[in-house]
């Protein structure tokens, strides 16, 4: 794998050696170590977004491997850079020779097929509209590969300072039940939920570990998004207003008393049952 500095230099950033990008890349490098992927492998990444994990995966598999990075979103989605802007920059870098990108691509489409050494979903589970949709994707993944690698926020905080982030995640998920949003969080899955869905989808033995990355600012960003939503509840059904009013108080208390640190992340790998 390349060094942190080498991978960050391939990313589209506001400033050279952007500290936020460094933290995001370092976090994904730690995740990738737990995935135990190899040089020369062919990887399917579902929910590639702006390529934070794609870059790390490409660094691992090298020029003899391939990262097939797909996302159901349109190329003009995202900020501060769109998915297309970020991925065009990455693909023009030395890592680009190992990357094949497809936006507006649903892996459940019958036309999507192939064989891969591993399927990867990193910080993309909460984008799914329902557990049924995610189950279908996990079942499809089991037909495409014998190995799956998953990493996502763990909504069970390990420290009091992570409670506010956990609440912010839940608030966004509840909000989407009453209003259409294009936010990052549509459905929340616990570690236990994912283990159960993987078993239903035909995946067998699995291993789980957890990572804490206190330098990440995702917790702060998710709290800001939840606070914005809580100030825009007038269009929601009147009967749910008291619920959001209470959640707003809990979130404010959690932030003021413990802080806005990001939740831990669970990292899970599994093989297809024989």
Backbone as CSV, one residue per row, in Angstrom:
resi,resn,N_x,N_y,N_z,CA_x,CA_y,CA_z,C_x,C_y,C_z
1,UNK,0.840,-1.195,0.000,0.000,0.000,0.000,0.875,1.246,0.000
2,UNK,0.416,2.290,-0.683,1.141,3.554,-0.690,1.067,4.206,0.687
3,UNK,1.866,5.233,0.895,1.828,5.959,2.158,0.581,6.843,2.213
4,UNK,0.283,7.310,3.402,-0.848,8.224,3.583,-0.687,9.449,2.690
5,UNK,0.502,10.021,2.673,0.740,11.227,1.883,0.542,10.973,0.395
6,UNK,0.972,9.800,-0.080,0.837,9.482,-1.497,-0.632,9.330,-1.893
7,UNK,-1.418,8.698,-1.021,-2.838,8.519,-1.343,-3.572,9.855,-1.289
8,UNK,-3.306,10.655,-0.249,-3.958,11.962,-0.118,-3.633,12.848,-1.318
9,UNK,-2.422,12.743,-1.840,-2.027,13.575,-2.985,-2.845,13.260,-4.236
10,UNK,-3.512,12.118,-4.253,-4.338,11.725,-5.394,-5.782,12.194,-5.260
11,UNK,-6.147,12.720,-4.079,-7.530,13.113,-3.819,-7.758,14.580,-4.179
12,UNK,-8.988,14.905,-4.559,-9.345,16.299,-4.832,-9.637,16.974,-3.495
13,UNK,-8.849,17.972,-3.141,-8.962,18.643,-1.844,-9.035,20.160,-2.039
14,UNK,-9.536,20.834,-1.009,-9.575,22.295,-1.040,-8.171,22.875,-1.017
15,UNK,-7.317,22.242,-0.232,-5.937,22.705,-0.095,-5.002,21.507,-0.152
16,UNK,-3.749,21.688,-0.580,-2.801,20.575,-0.595,-2.633,19.981,0.805
17,UNK,-2.609,18.650,0.864,-2.403,17.961,2.141,-3.463,18.363,3.170
18,UNK,-4.689,18.518,2.724,-5.829,18.918,3.556,-5.922,18.020,4.791
19,UNK,-5.904,18.590,6.015,-5.944,17.756,7.230,-7.212,16.919,7.333
20,UNK,-8.351,17.438,6.866,-9.588,16.657,6.907,-9.458,15.427,6.021
21,UNK,-8.903,15.618,4.816,-8.715,14.486,3.909,-7.710,13.497,4.486
22,UNK,-6.687,13.988,5.136,-5.704,13.101,5.769,-6.384,12.204,6.799
23,UNK,-7.255,12.782,7.623,-7.947,12.006,8.641,-8.884,10.982,8.011
24,UNK,-9.605,11.398,6.957,-10.519,10.478,6.285,-9.758,9.315,5.640
25,UNK,-8.646,9.632,5.015,-7.861,8.585,4.355,-7.211,7.660,5.370
26,UNK,-6.668,8.214,6.438,-6.049,7.385,7.483,-7.073,6.425,8.087
27,UNK,-8.284,6.928,8.292,-9.366,6.094,8.832,-9.647,4.921,7.900
28,UNK,-9.715,5.182,6.608,-10.015,4.116,5.653,-8.837,3.165,5.463
29,UNK,-7.640,3.646,5.655,-6.480,2.753,5.617,-6.541,1.759,6.774
30,UNK,-6.982,2.231,7.929,-7.118,1.329,9.082,-8.217,0.307,8.829
31,UNK,-9.320,0.744,8.235,-10.389,-0.191,7.879,-9.860,-1.239,6.906
32,UNK,-9.150,-0.784,5.872,-8.656,-1.689,4.828,-7.715,-2.751,5.400
33,UNK,-6.957,-2.396,6.423,-6.075,-3.380,7.058,-6.887,-4.540,7.619
34,UNK,-8.063,-4.234,8.178,-8.923,-5.273,8.745,-9.576,-6.117,7.640
35,UNK,-9.735,-5.535,6.452,-10.344,-6.275,5.351,-9.423,-7.369,4.804
36,UNK,-8.118,-7.196,4.979,-7.138,-8.196,4.544,-7.246,-8.486,3.043
37,UNK,-7.221,-7.429,2.254,-7.255,-7.563,0.806,-5.826,-7.670,0.267
38,UNK,-5.698,-8.165,-0.967,-4.372,-8.463,-1.508,-4.121,-7.752,-2.837
39,UNK,-2.841,-7.569,-3.126,-2.435,-7.027,-4.418,-2.930,-7.929,-5.539
40,UNK,-3.396,-7.314,-6.613,-3.849,-8.076,-7.772,-5.296,-8.504,-7.726
41,UNK,-5.982,-8.238,-6.611,-7.375,-8.673,-6.506,-8.316,-7.749,-7.272
42,UNK,-9.477,-8.301,-7.607,-10.538,-7.551,-8.280,-11.630,-7.281,-7.250
43,UNK,-11.855,-6.010,-6.958,-12.751,-5.599,-5.878,-13.964,-4.872,-6.447
44,UNK,-15.156,-5.211,-5.939,-16.361,-4.451,-6.234,-16.685,-3.595,-5.024
45,UNK,-16.668,-2.282,-5.208,-17.014,-1.357,-4.122,-18.401,-0.793,-4.388
46,UNK,-19.350,-1.085,-3.504,-20.727,-0.623,-3.653,-20.925,0.626,-2.790
47,UNK,-21.316,1.727,-3.430,-21.477,2.991,-2.712,-20.147,3.703,-2.569
48,UNK,-19.494,3.947,-3.700,-18.131,4.499,-3.667,-18.093,5.980,-3.314
49,UNK,-19.211,6.706,-3.539,-19.228,8.129,-3.215,-18.138,8.890,-3.935
50,UNK,-17.413,9.719,-3.185,-16.378,10.573,-3.774,-14.999,9.920,-3.812
51,UNK,-14.962,8.627,-3.459,-13.734,7.873,-3.681,-12.772,7.791,-2.522
52,UNK,-13.196,8.143,-1.312,-12.275,8.063,-0.167,-11.756,6.639,0.039
53,UNK,-12.664,5.661,-0.020,-12.239,4.270,0.138,-11.681,3.722,-1.156
54,UNK,-12.208,4.192,-2.276,-11.741,3.726,-3.588,-10.239,3.918,-3.729
55,UNK,-9.747,5.073,-3.307,-8.320,5.371,-3.427,-7.479,4.386,-2.625
56,UNK,-7.925,4.088,-1.418,-7.185,3.152,-0.565,-7.210,1.746,-1.161
57,UNK,-8.377,1.335,-1.650,-8.488,0.010,-2.269,-7.590,-0.098,-3.502
58,UNK,-7.569,0.967,-4.300,-6.726,0.960,-5.498,-5.252,0.868,-5.133
59,UNK,-4.881,1.518,-4.045,-3.499,1.450,-3.584,-3.123,0.029,-3.178
60,UNK,-4.091,-0.689,-2.597,-3.821,-2.061,-2.148,-3.697,-3.018,-3.325
61,UNK,-4.659,-2.975,-4.243,-4.666,-3.976,-5.329,-3.605,-3.680,-6.379
62,UNK,-3.192,-2.403,-6.483,-2.122,-2.051,-7.404,-2.533,-2.163,-8.867
63,UNK,-1.580,-1.915,-9.767,-1.886,-1.908,-11.211,-2.301,-3.265,-11.757
64,UNK,-1.990,-4.347,-11.043,-2.385,-5.679,-11.513,-3.790,-6.048,-11.056
65,UNK,-4.400,-5.224,-10.194,-5.754,-5.467,-9.722,-6.709,-4.425,-10.256
66,UNK,-7.951,-4.475,-9.761,-8.960,-3.526,-10.228,-9.967,-3.260,-9.127
67,UNK,-10.350,-1.998,-8.989,-11.450,-1.605,-8.112,-12.585,-1.140,-9.002
68,UNK,-13.659,-1.912,-9.028,-14.864,-1.543,-9.772,-15.746,-0.778,-8.797
69,UNK,-15.728,0.540,-8.889,-16.404,1.415,-7.935,-17.738,1.860,-8.510
70,UNK,-18.844,1.514,-7.831,-20.170,1.866,-8.338,-20.953,2.636,-7.284
71,UNK,-21.845,3.486,-7.761,-22.722,4.253,-6.876,-24.029,4.511,-7.608
72,UNK,-25.131,4.387,-6.891,-26.441,4.589,-7.513,-26.742,6.069,-7.728
73,UNK,-25.990,6.949,-7.070,-26.230,8.392,-7.173,-25.792,8.927,-8.536
74,UNK,-26.319,10.103,-8.871,-25.928,10.758,-10.120,-24.564,11.413,-9.944
75,UNK,-23.822,11.608,-11.013,-22.477,12.185,-10.901,-22.442,13.613,-10.394
76,UNK,-23.572,14.336,-10.454,-23.580,15.726,-9.974,-24.003,15.828,-8.507
77,UNK,-24.126,14.692,-7.819,-24.471,14.693,-6.397,-23.212,14.924,-5.565
78,UNK,-23.364,15.590,-4.423,-22.258,15.714,-3.484,-21.729,17.118,-3.327
79,UNK,-21.054,17.332,-2.196,-20.435,18.620,-1.874,-19.285,18.366,-0.893
80,UNK,-18.241,19.206,-0.865,-18.054,20.428,-1.664,-17.733,20.137,-3.131
81,UNK,-17.385,18.880,-3.443,-17.168,18.481,-4.827,-18.214,17.438,-5.199
82,UNK,-18.656,17.473,-6.432,-19.585,16.437,-6.874,-18.838,15.106,-6.985
83,UNK,-19.616,14.025,-7.076,-18.991,12.712,-7.224,-18.101,12.675,-8.469
84,UNK,-18.598,13.247,-9.559,-17.827,13.230,-10.799,-16.535,14.028,-10.679
85,UNK,-16.613,15.200,-10.075,-15.403,16.020,-9.914,-14.353,15.280,-9.097
86,UNK,-14.786,14.680,-7.997,-13.848,13.982,-7.121,-13.266,12.750,-7.805
87,UNK,-14.123,11.981,-8.475,-13.653,10.751,-9.108,-12.819,11.021,-10.362
88,UNK,-13.159,12.054,-11.123,-12.340,12.407,-12.289,-10.918,12.741,-11.859
89,UNK,-10.817,13.476,-10.754,-9.498,13.855,-10.233,-8.728,12.602,-9.802
90,UNK,-9.397,11.708,-9.084,-8.750,10.488,-8.602,-8.322,9.606,-9.769
91,UNK,-9.196,9.467,-10.757,-8.884,8.588,-11.894,-7.768,9.150,-12.768
92,UNK,-7.523,10.446,-12.683,-6.424,11.059,-13.432,-5.088,10.942,-12.695
93,UNK,-5.141,10.458,-11.464,-3.937,10.309,-10.644,-3.284,8.952,-10.916
94,UNK,-2.107,8.698,-10.335,-1.460,7.386,-10.530,-2.317,6.208,-10.089
95,UNK,-3.245,6.415,-9.146,-4.105,5.325,-8.699,-5.201,5.002,-9.707
96,UNK,-5.451,5.919,-10.624,-6.558,5.767,-11.555,-6.460,4.561,-12.468
97,UNK,-5.264,4.072,-12.702,-5.108,2.930,-13.617,-5.746,1.660,-13.058
98,UNK,-6.045,1.659,-11.757,-6.647,0.481,-11.130,-8.135,0.664,-10.864
99,UNK,-8.718,1.774,-11.320,-10.098,2.127,-10.945,-11.006,2.180,-12.163
100,UNK,-12.164,1.561,-12.035,-13.238,1.684,-13.036,-14.480,2.164,-12.298
101,UNK,-15.014,3.323,-12.678,-16.115,3.966,-11.951,-17.398,3.932,-12.763
102,UNK,-18.519,3.656,-12.086,-19.843,3.738,-12.705,-20.816,4.407,-11.732
103,UNK,-21.379,5.548,-12.150,-22.430,6.201,-11.372,-23.795,5.781,-11.916
104,UNK,-24.835,6.127,-11.174,-26.201,5.774,-11.562,-26.290,4.291,-11.904
105,UNK,-25.633,3.486,-11.086,-25.557,2.050,-11.324,-26.151,1.291,-10.149
106,UNK,-27.160,0.488,-10.439,-27.804,-0.344,-9.429,-27.286,-1.769,-9.583
107,UNK,-26.589,-2.266,-8.566,-26.027,-3.620,-8.668,-27.111,-4.682,-8.737
108,UNK,-28.349,-4.325,-8.416,-29.447,-5.282,-8.495,-29.962,-5.453,-9.920
109,UNK,-29.531,-4.581,-10.816,-29.935,-4.693,-12.213,-29.416,-6.010,-12.789
110,UNK,-30.263,-6.682,-13.565,-29.881,-7.976,-14.142,-28.645,-7.879,-15.031
111,UNK,-28.418,-6.692,-15.582,-27.264,-6.518,-16.471,-25.949,-6.457,-15.705
112,UNK,-26.035,-6.290,-14.382,-24.808,-6.187,-13.590,-24.373,-7.589,-13.169
113,UNK,-23.190,-7.992,-13.614,-22.701,-9.327,-13.280,-21.180,-9.317,-13.333
114,UNK,-20.582,-10.403,-12.936,-19.132,-10.522,-12.921,-18.687,-11.352,-11.741
115,UNK,-17.406,-11.515,-11.612,-16.848,-12.213,-10.458,-15.774,-11.345,-9.829
116,UNK,-15.736,-11.347,-8.501,-14.817,-10.484,-7.762,-14.189,-11.267,-6.608
117,UNK,-12.999,-10.836,-6.231,-12.354,-11.446,-5.065,-12.994,-10.984,-3.769
118,UNK,-13.586,-9.796,-3.783,-14.270,-9.294,-2.592,-15.247,-8.195,-2.989
119,UNK,-16.333,-8.085,-2.212,-17.281,-6.979,-2.326,-17.116,-6.115,-1.083
120,UNK,-17.026,-4.808,-1.274,-16.763,-3.872,-0.177,-17.885,-2.856,-0.062
121,UNK,-18.383,-2.656,1.168,-19.324,-1.570,1.471,-18.775,-0.831,2.682
122,UNK,-18.338,0.394,2.475,-17.740,1.186,3.548,-18.504,2.492,3.718
123,UNK,-19.070,2.700,4.903,-19.852,3.903,5.205,-20.903,4.165,4.124
124,UNK,-21.559,3.117,3.689,-22.604,3.259,2.671,-23.904,2.567,3.059
125,UNK,-23.937,1.876,4.182,-25.130,1.102,4.558,-26.321,1.994,4.864
126,UNK,-26.079,3.142,5.497,-27.178,4.002,5.926,-27.894,4.671,4.750
127,UNK,-27.306,4.605,3.550,-27.944,5.177,2.366,-29.117,4.326,1.869
128,UNK,-29.161,3.049,2.261,-30.198,2.166,1.755,-31.560,2.564,2.318
129,UNK,-32.600,2.441,1.469,-33.936,2.887,1.837,-34.616,1.953,2.838
130,UNK,-34.194,0.684,2.867,-34.837,-0.283,3.759,-33.924,-1.480,3.967
131,UNK,-34.272,-2.300,4.958,-33.508,-3.525,5.200,-33.733,-4.529,4.074
132,UNK,-34.921,-4.504,3.476,-35.195,-5.408,2.358,-34.291,-5.091,1.167
133,UNK,-34.096,-3.797,0.903,-33.220,-3.406,-0.204,-31.780,-3.837,0.062
134,UNK,-31.314,-3.614,1.288,-29.949,-4.017,1.625,-29.801,-5.534,1.549
135,UNK,-30.802,-6.273,1.998,-30.753,-7.732,1.928,-30.587,-8.196,0.483
136,UNK,-31.319,-7.593,-0.429,-31.193,-7.948,-1.845,-29.775,-7.717,-2.353
137,UNK,-29.172,-6.600,-1.935,-27.799,-6.295,-2.360,-26.820,-7.309,-1.777
138,UNK,-27.007,-7.692,-0.524,-26.122,-8.677,0.104,-26.277,-10.048,-0.554
139,UNK,-27.502,-10.381,-0.973,-27.723,-11.631,-1.691,-27.040,-11.599,-3.057
140,UNK,-27.139,-10.459,-3.721,-26.473,-10.316,-5.024,-24.961,-10.405,-4.849
141,UNK,-24.454,-9.784,-3.793,-23.012,-9.821,-3.526,-22.520,-11.253,-3.348
142,UNK,-23.352,-12.108,-2.727,-22.973,-13.500,-2.509,-22.907,-14.282,-3.817
143,UNK,-23.563,-13.769,-4.866,-23.478,-14.404,-6.184,-22.295,-13.873,-6.989
144,UNK,-21.754,-12.745,-6.551,-20.644,-12.118,-7.268,-19.282,-12.436,-6.668
145,UNK,-19.256,-12.824,-5.395,-17.978,-13.019,-4.708,-18.141,-13.982,-3.547
146,UNK,-17.017,-14.518,-3.084,-17.018,-15.383,-1.905,-16.607,-14.649,-0.635
147,UNK,-16.365,-13.337,-0.754,-15.940,-12.570,0.411,-16.616,-11.209,0.406
148,UNK,-17.061,-10.776,1.577,-17.653,-9.446,1.712,-16.981,-8.723,2.867
149,UNK,-16.783,-7.414,2.695,-16.135,-6.576,3.695,-17.026,-5.361,3.955
150,UNK,-17.385,-5.141,5.205,-18.338,-4.095,5.553,-17.767,-3.246,6.686
151,UNK,-17.962,-1.931,6.597,-17.591,-1.030,7.700,-18.645,0.068,7.788
152,UNK,-19.118,0.339,9.013,-20.139,1.363,9.210,-20.092,1.872,10.642
153,UNK,-20.694,3.056,10.855,-20.782,3.601,12.202,-21.526,2.637,13.112
154,UNK,-20.997,2.462,14.313,-21.657,1.649,15.329,-22.484,2.585,16.199
155,UNK,-23.811,2.428,16.185,-24.686,3.353,16.905,-24.737,3.064,18.404
156,UNK,-23.948,2.090,18.863,-23.818,1.837,20.302,-22.538,2.508,20.778
157,UNK,-22.620,3.692,21.360,-21.418,4.449,21.731,-20.555,3.694,22.741
158,UNK,-19.258,3.849,22.607,-18.325,3.301,23.583,-17.956,4.336,24.639
159,UNK,-18.162,5.629,24.318,-17.833,6.726,25.218,-19.005,7.711,25.263
160,UNK,-19.208,8.415,26.390,-20.277,9.416,26.468,-20.176,10.483,25.386
161,UNK,-18.960,10.824,24.975,-18.781,11.873,23.970,-19.291,11.462,22.599
162,UNK,-19.585,10.159,22.406,-20.086,9.674,21.119,-21.616,9.621,21.079
163,UNK,-22.257,9.896,22.205,-23.712,9.794,22.281,-24.408,10.779,21.346
164,UNK,-23.895,11.992,21.250,-24.532,13.000,20.405,-24.519,12.572,18.938
165,UNK,-23.417,11.991,18.486,-23.355,11.505,17.110,-24.374,10.396,16.892
166,UNK,-24.467,9.479,17.840,-25.437,8.398,17.743,-26.864,8.942,17.656
167,UNK,-27.181,9.927,18.490,-28.510,10.545,18.461,-28.763,11.249,17.122
168,UNK,-27.745,11.925,16.613,-27.887,12.637,15.335,-28.191,11.659,14.201
169,UNK,-27.550,10.506,14.221,-27.820,9.477,13.216,-29.269,9.009,13.302
170,UNK,-29.734,8.748,14.516,-31.101,8.272,14.709,-32.118,9.343,14.323
171,UNK,-31.840,10.589,14.659,-32.757,11.691,14.314,-32.929,11.786,12.809
172,UNK,-31.836,11.708,12.072,-31.929,11.796,10.612,-32.719,10.629,10.029
173,UNK,-32.505,9.449,10.585,-33.227,8.283,10.102,-34.724,8.390,10.380
174,UNK,-35.087,8.855,11.566,-36.507,9.022,11.920,-37.145,10.089,11.036
175,UNK,-36.418,11.165,10.797,-36.940,12.268,9.978,-37.324,11.771,8.582
176,UNK,-36.510,10.892,8.010,-36.783,10.410,6.649,-38.045,9.554,6.579
177,UNK,-38.541,9.098,7.729,-39.780,8.323,7.723,-40.990,9.214,7.431
178,UNK,-40.822,10.528,7.611,-41.932,11.467,7.451,-41.722,12.484,6.328
179,UNK,-40.509,12.559,5.817,-40.218,13.532,4.757,-39.098,12.997,3.872
180,UNK,-39.213,13.227,2.575,-38.159,12.819,1.653,-36.955,13.734,1.817
181,UNK,-35.803,13.144,2.025,-34.564,13.909,2.081,-33.517,13.184,1.238
182,UNK,-32.518,13.912,0.818,-31.412,13.309,0.074,-30.186,13.198,0.971
183,UNK,-30.436,13.150,2.261,-29.335,13.083,3.212,-28.607,11.749,3.185
184,UNK,-27.475,11.712,3.876,-26.639,10.515,3.907,-27.277,9.369,4.666
185,UNK,-28.247,9.666,5.511,-28.814,8.639,6.389,-30.287,8.443,6.081
186,UNK,-30.598,7.266,5.572,-31.974,6.894,5.269,-32.477,5.821,6.246
187,UNK,-31.673,4.795,6.449,-32.022,3.696,7.349,-30.820,3.379,8.223
188,UNK,-31.060,3.201,9.507,-29.973,2.894,10.437,-29.939,1.390,10.699
189,UNK,-28.740,0.825,10.610,-28.538,-0.596,10.895,-27.529,-0.742,12.020
190,UNK,-27.869,-1.539,13.010,-26.914,-1.864,14.064,-26.013,-2.992,13.577
191,UNK,-24.954,-3.260,14.307,-24.075,-4.379,13.989,-24.876,-5.682,13.977
192,UNK,-25.758,-5.838,14.965,-26.568,-7.057,15.043,-27.486,-7.194,13.820
193,UNK,-28.009,-6.061,13.346,-28.843,-6.079,12.137,-28.051,-6.595,10.935
194,UNK,-26.825,-6.105,10.790,-26.006,-6.480,9.636,-25.619,-7.950,9.699
195,UNK,-25.264,-8.438,10.869,-24.927,-9.861,11.020,-26.125,-10.724,10.625
196,UNK,-27.310,-10.336,11.082,-28.528,-11.087,10.753,-28.812,-11.066,9.249
197,UNK,-28.685,-9.892,8.617,-28.936,-9.784,7.183,-27.920,-10.595,6.373
198,UNK,-26.672,-10.588,6.808,-25.651,-11.367,6.112,-25.970,-12.855,6.181
199,UNK,-26.415,-13.323,7.329,-26.774,-14.731,7.470,-27.945,-15.087,6.557
200,UNK,-28.951,-14.206,6.503,-30.099,-14.440,5.625,-29.680,-14.454,4.159
201,UNK,-28.656,-13.676,3.829,-28.208,-13.557,2.435,-27.276,-14.682,2.013
202,UNK,-26.942,-15.574,2.932,-26.116,-16.718,2.574,-24.659,-16.611,2.950
203,UNK,-24.320,-15.583,3.713,-22.938,-15.435,4.165,-22.728,-16.233,5.441
204,UNK,-21.545,-16.820,5.594,-21.271,-17.691,6.721,-20.399,-17.077,7.782
205,UNK,-19.271,-17.712,8.034,-18.376,-17.290,9.106,-17.980,-15.835,8.936
206,UNK,-17.979,-15.106,10.035,-17.611,-13.695,9.958,-16.696,-13.313,11.121
207,UNK,-15.975,-12.243,10.932,-15.144,-11.683,12.004,-15.490,-10.213,12.155
208,UNK,-15.449,-9.717,13.390,-15.835,-8.336,13.677,-14.775,-7.682,14.550
209,UNK,-14.451,-6.447,14.231,-13.596,-5.635,15.104,-14.150,-4.214,15.086
210,UNK,-13.647,-3.381,15.985,-14.127,-2.001,16.057,-12.956,-1.032,16.025
211,UNK,-13.210,0.130,15.433,-12.204,1.179,15.289,-12.753,2.462,15.895
212,UNK,-11.916,3.169,16.626,-12.260,4.507,17.088,-11.313,5.497,16.425
213,UNK,-11.889,6.532,15.814,-11.097,7.556,15.130,-11.547,8.931,15.620
214,UNK,-11.118,9.340,16.811,-11.613,10.585,17.415,-11.290,11.839,16.617
215,UNK,-10.322,11.755,15.701,-9.963,12.932,14.923,-10.953,13.210,13.793
216,UNK,-11.805,12.239,13.447,-12.779,12.440,12.383,-13.835,13.463,12.802
217,UNK,-14.289,14.259,11.839,-15.281,15.288,12.125,-16.687,14.896,11.697
218,UNK,-16.874,13.646,11.320,-18.180,13.192,10.857,-19.261,13.375,11.919
219,UNK,-18.903,13.129,13.181,-19.865,13.319,14.254,-20.375,14.750,14.299
220,UNK,-19.472,15.701,14.181,-19.849,17.120,14.183,-20.737,17.443,12.998
221,UNK,-20.398,16.906,11.820,-21.202,17.186,10.623,-22.605,16.595,10.747
222,UNK,-22.683,15.371,11.266,-24.000,14.740,11.406,-24.856,15.472,12.437
223,UNK,-24.243,15.963,13.495,-24.973,16.735,14.513,-25.510,18.023,13.899
224,UNK,-24.692,18.691,13.095,-25.142,19.923,12.438,-26.327,19.651,11.518
225,UNK,-26.293,18.537,10.803,-27.402,18.182,9.916,-28.669,17.890,10.726
226,UNK,-28.527,17.165,11.829,-29.679,16.855,12.676,-30.264,18.124,13.278
227,UNK,-29.403,19.039,13.715,-29.885,20.298,14.290,-30.664,21.101,13.249
228,UNK,-30.207,21.068,11.997,-30.919,21.783,10.933,-32.298,21.163,10.715
229,UNK,-32.353,19.835,10.662,-33.635,19.158,10.463,-34.613,19.458,11.601
230,UNK,-34.100,19.506,12.820,-34.954,19.749,13.983,-35.551,21.154,13.978
231,UNK,-34.946,22.052,13.219,-35.479,23.411,13.080,-36.446,23.526,11.894
232,UNK,-36.644,22.410,11.193,-37.515,22.416,10.017,-38.494,21.241,10.093
233,UNK,-39.289,21.251,11.161,-40.260,20.180,11.374,-41.693,20.634,11.122
234,UNK,-41.886,21.878,10.676,-43.241,22.416,10.530,-44.072,21.656,9.502
235,UNK,-43.415,21.036,8.525,-44.157,20.318,7.488,-44.448,18.864,7.867
236,UNK,-43.941,18.435,9.001,-44.150,17.054,9.435,-45.514,16.914,10.104
237,UNK,-46.050,15.694,10.203,-47.331,15.495,10.885,-47.292,16.031,12.315
238,UNK,-48.365,16.675,12.727,-48.402,17.323,14.047,-48.152,16.344,15.172
239,UNK,-48.576,15.101,15.003,-48.450,14.141,16.106,-47.007,13.735,16.392
240,UNK,-46.085,13.989,15.452,-44.690,13.615,15.708,-43.866,14.793,16.213
241,UNK,-44.440,15.980,16.206,-43.702,17.164,16.656,-43.166,17.017,18.081
242,UNK,-43.953,16.503,19.037,-43.422,16.337,20.395,-42.214,15.402,20.460
243,UNK,-42.200,14.393,19.582,-41.072,13.459,19.561,-39.795,14.189,19.171
244,UNK,-39.872,14.994,18.113,-38.687,15.726,17.665,-38.289,16.813,18.661
245,UNK,-39.255,17.380,19.360,-38.944,18.365,20.390,-38.124,17.719,21.505
246,UNK,-38.499,16.503,21.885,-37.754,15.792,22.922,-36.370,15.393,22.428
247,UNK,-36.295,14.921,21.189,-35.000,14.547,20.621,-34.056,15.745,20.556
248,UNK,-34.604,16.920,20.254,-33.790,18.132,20.203,-33.188,18.435,21.568
249,UNK,-33.968,18.257,22.621,-33.454,18.495,23.971,-32.362,17.491,24.331
250,UNK,-32.580,16.238,23.986,-31.580,15.210,24.284,-30.283,15.464,23.527
251,UNK,-30.412,15.849,22.260,-29.221,16.110,21.457,-28.444,17.287,22.032
252,UNK,-29.131,18.364,22.370,-28.474,19.539,22.939,-27.757,19.189,24.234
253,UNK,-28.406,18.389,25.069,-27.792,17.996,26.339,-26.557,17.135,26.113
254,UNK,-26.650,16.216,25.156,-25.513,15.333,24.882,-24.314,16.111,24.366
255,UNK,-24.562,17.098,23.500,-23.471,17.906,22.956,-22.824,18.750,24.049
256,UNK,-23.649,19.390,24.865,-23.118,20.304,25.882,-22.425,19.577,27.020
257,UNK,-22.865,18.377,27.335,-22.311,17.676,28.491,-21.133,16.775,28.158
258,UNK,-21.094,16.244,26.927,-20.053,15.261,26.617,-19.247,15.573,25.370
259,UNK,-19.846,16.275,24.403,-19.088,16.619,23.201,-19.609,15.922,21.963
260,UNK,-19.037,16.287,20.805,-19.539,15.788,19.511,-18.611,14.786,18.826
261,UNK,-17.952,13.906,19.576,-17.013,12.980,18.951,-17.734,11.940,18.103
262,UNK,-17.063,11.470,17.066,-17.653,10.485,16.168,-17.785,9.128,16.842
263,UNK,-18.820,8.404,16.449,-19.052,7.058,16.961,-17.923,6.120,16.534
264,UNK,-17.798,4.977,17.200,-16.872,3.958,16.698,-17.399,3.379,15.394
265,UNK,-16.571,2.622,14.726,-16.942,1.966,13.464,-16.735,0.470,13.634
266,UNK,-17.722,-0.320,13.216,-17.519,-1.766,13.214,-17.013,-2.188,11.842
267,UNK,-16.096,-3.121,11.837,-15.521,-3.666,10.607,-15.807,-5.162,10.592
268,UNK,-16.449,-5.611,9.538,-16.897,-6.998,9.476,-16.497,-7.616,8.141
269,UNK,-15.964,-8.818,8.182,-15.704,-9.572,6.965,-16.374,-10.934,7.086
270,UNK,-16.850,-11.459,5.972,-17.534,-12.746,5.982,-17.291,-13.479,4.669
271,UNK,-17.416,-14.803,4.727,-17.303,-15.655,3.553,-18.645,-16.300,3.250
272,UNK,-18.837,-16.697,2.008,-20.065,-17.376,1.628,-20.084,-18.771,2.251
273,UNK,-21.261,-19.200,2.724,-21.389,-20.536,3.287,-21.076,-21.575,2.213
274,UNK,-20.416,-22.647,2.630,-20.091,-23.724,1.687,-21.330,-24.580,1.438
